[in-house]
């Protein structure tokens, strides 16, 4: 049975009901315990707003295949039990993407407010755009 929604806002609310949203600081703390951030924004958005150091760049249309450990097209870091934190620009598309991952049985969250909230929290951002399916380079200390 297909569930239908009266609006995109209704779809988004349903997705957010079934996922856990993280503040930027909560997301950063989870990465210290092994969670990985996946950036689903297109290159032009990453060029404008920058990228989170250490995150993985996976285009939205490939996300489920690259992160599911048994898809046959997965990234090497996609393993059973890997926690994923999805980020987009403002936290809308990432909610839908995280819901898709949760629907596949993957532990996934999104960042409430996206990269804009991450930056506003004073967390590090490096200039984009990293090639797809690559890890964003780590920030280097200023000096």
N, C-alpha and C positions, 0 to 999 in steps of 0.2 A: 504494500500500500504506500503510495506516495503522499507525503505530507506537503501541503501547499500553504503559502503565506499570503496575506493580503498586501504586504509591502516589504520592501527591503529592510525597513526598520524592524518589522516583526521577525524576519529571518535572522537578523543580527541579534535581537533580544533572545531568541530561542538558542542560538549558538552560544551566546554568553552565559546562558543559564547552565550549560553543560560543560563549561571550561572554567579553569581558575585563571584569573587575570592577576598579573604581578605588577607592582610598582617598579620603576627602574632600579631602585635600591634592592628590592627583593630579588629581581632578576639577576643583578650583579652578584648577590650573595649566593644564589643557586649555582651560578657558574663556578664559584669557589668549591662547590661540592660535586662538580662534574657535569652539570647541565651545559648544553651548547646552545648558543643563540644562532638562529637562522634568519637571514635578512631576505625577504621576498620581494623587495622593491626593484623596479626596473633601473637600469644603469643611470638614466637621466636623473632620477630622484636621488640616487646615491651620490651622484656627482654634486648635486645642489646641497644636500644636507649632511653629507659625509657618512661614514660607516663606523660601526662598533668594532674596535680592535678584537681580533680573535673570533669574530662571528663567521659563519659560513654563508656564502651567497648562493641561493637557489631560487631560480625564477618560480613564480607561483604555479605556472602550468606544469612544472616538473616535480613539485614538492613531494607529493605522496610517493612517487616512484623512487626519488632519491633518498628519502628518509626511512622508508619501510625496509627493515633488514632482510626480508625475503623476496623483494620485488624483482631481483635479477638486474636492476638498473640502479641499485642503491650506491650511495657514497660509502667509502671504506669506514667512515666513522659511524655509520648507521648500524647499530647493533641492538640486540634485544635488551630492553630496559633503559636505553639511552633516553634521557630527558631532553626535550626540545623546547626552546623559548622562541616564539615567532615574533618578529618585529617588522612593522611597516612604517609608514610616515606618521600616522596619527592614531593607530590602534583599531581601525575598522576592518580592513582586509585581513589583518593578522588574527582577529577573532574568528573569522570564518575559516581561515587556514588552520588554526589550532583546533577548531572543532572537527575539521576533516581528519586531522591526525588522530585525535582522540577517538573518532569513530572507527578508525583502523586499529585501535587498541594501543596506540603509542602514548606515552606520557608527554603531554604537550600543554603549553601555556602560551599566553601572549603578554606583551608589555602594554599596560594601560597608558595610552597617550603616545605610543610609538617612539620613534627616534626623536621627535620633538620633546617629549617628556624626559627621555634619557639625557638629552643635551641640557635641558632646563635643570635637571638634578645635579649638574656639574660633573657628569660622568664622561669619560674620554670618548672622543670621536676623531677619526682620521679622515683625510680627504679620500673620496671615492674616485673611480669606480673599479673595484676588484673584478676580474673576470668571473663569470658564473662558475659555480661548483668548485670554487677555491675559497680558502680561508683568508680573511682580511688580515693584513699584517698587523702585528702587535705594535702598540704605541711605543715610541722611544722617549726616554726622559729628555726634557728640554735642556739645552746646554750648548 
